[in-house]
């Protein structure tokens, strides 16, 4: 015999897991969209493509990225 509360908590747990996945997906999308993961992505790429070479520091990376955007504004409004 099963406890009646087990049947009621299973849909709630399923809903909570789904909400957690949605929340993590939104967080991933927003951090990627805003460029928060750009340096980590660069470092991972650099280690794969240029093993043994030291990657730029995070400060150097962002400075170069801003300089590149200033030189090539592309679709930016300003």
C-alpha positions as CSV (number, residue, x, y, z in Angstrom):
1,X,0.0,0.0,0.0
2,X,1.4,3.4,-0.9
3,X,1.1,6.6,1.0
4,X,-1.4,9.1,-0.5
5,X,1.2,11.9,-0.2
6,X,3.6,10.1,-2.5
7,X,1.3,10.4,-5.4
8,X,0.7,14.1,-4.8
9,X,4.4,14.9,-4.4
10,X,5.5,13.2,-7.6
11,X,3.8,15.8,-9.9
12,X,5.2,18.6,-7.7
13,X,8.7,17.2,-8.0
14,X,8.4,16.8,-11.7
15,X,7.2,20.4,-12.0
16,X,10.0,21.6,-9.7
17,X,12.6,19.8,-11.8
18,X,11.1,21.3,-15.0
19,X,11.1,24.8,-13.5
20,X,14.7,24.3,-12.5
21,X,15.7,23.2,-16.0
22,X,13.9,26.2,-17.5
23,X,15.6,28.6,-15.0
24,X,19.0,27.2,-15.8
25,X,18.3,27.5,-19.6
26,X,17.2,31.1,-19.2
27,X,20.3,31.8,-17.1
28,X,22.6,30.2,-19.7
29,X,20.9,32.1,-22.5
30,X,21.2,35.5,-20.7
31,X,24.8,35.0,-19.7
32,X,25.8,33.9,-23.2
33,X,23.8,36.7,-24.8
34,X,25.4,39.4,-22.6
35,X,28.9,38.0,-23.2
36,X,29.5,36.9,-19.6
37,X,31.0,33.5,-20.8
38,X,33.1,35.0,-23.6
39,X,36.4,34.9,-21.7
40,X,35.9,31.3,-20.5
41,X,35.0,30.3,-24.1
42,X,38.1,32.1,-25.4
43,X,40.4,30.3,-22.8
44,X,38.9,26.9,-23.6
45,X,39.4,27.5,-27.4
46,X,42.9,28.8,-26.8
47,X,44.0,25.8,-24.8
48,X,42.6,23.4,-27.5
49,X,44.1,25.3,-30.5
50,X,47.3,26.6,-29.0
51,X,48.4,24.2,-26.3
52,X,51.5,25.4,-24.4
53,X,50.8,29.1,-25.3
54,X,49.6,31.4,-22.5
55,X,46.2,33.0,-23.3
56,X,45.6,36.7,-22.8
57,X,44.6,37.8,-19.3
58,X,40.9,38.6,-18.9
59,X,41.7,42.3,-18.8
60,X,43.7,42.0,-22.1
61,X,40.8,40.0,-23.7
62,X,38.1,42.5,-22.8
63,X,40.3,45.5,-23.9
64,X,40.9,43.8,-27.3
65,X,37.2,42.9,-27.6
66,X,36.2,46.5,-27.0
67,X,38.8,47.8,-29.4
68,X,37.6,45.4,-32.1
69,X,34.0,46.5,-31.6
70,X,35.1,50.2,-31.8
71,X,36.9,49.5,-35.1
72,X,34.1,47.3,-36.5
73,X,30.7,48.5,-35.1
74,X,28.7,46.2,-37.3
75,X,25.0,46.2,-36.3
76,X,25.4,48.2,-33.1
77,X,23.3,51.3,-32.8
78,X,26.0,53.5,-31.4
